[in-house]
């Protein structure tokens, strides 16, 4: 019964608190992007528009541009299961935040 209670608590925690947020500082746009409105992200080599968050297809994240040029990066938080359990990451082919839904498998 105790294991079931712990597993239910972990599942509830996963479904309510699985977000991590970071801010990227403003970086100058290269000449080829100067005509585009938004924030330049050198890792993605693109401009994230002010009014349209961007979710890359190969990672579970969402990039949002602020008027001051900073970019908010929202990703999945860290999830851990109880002893004897394995956390299987979510499906990155799904858009953010649906890709954050991990699966917890216990012995």
Secondary structure, 3 states (H helix, E strand, C coil): CHHHHHHHHHHHHHHHCCEEEEEECCCCCCHHHCCCCCEEECCCCEEECCCCCECCCCCCEEEEECCCCCEEEEEECCCCCCCCEEEECCCCCCCCCHHHCCEEEEC
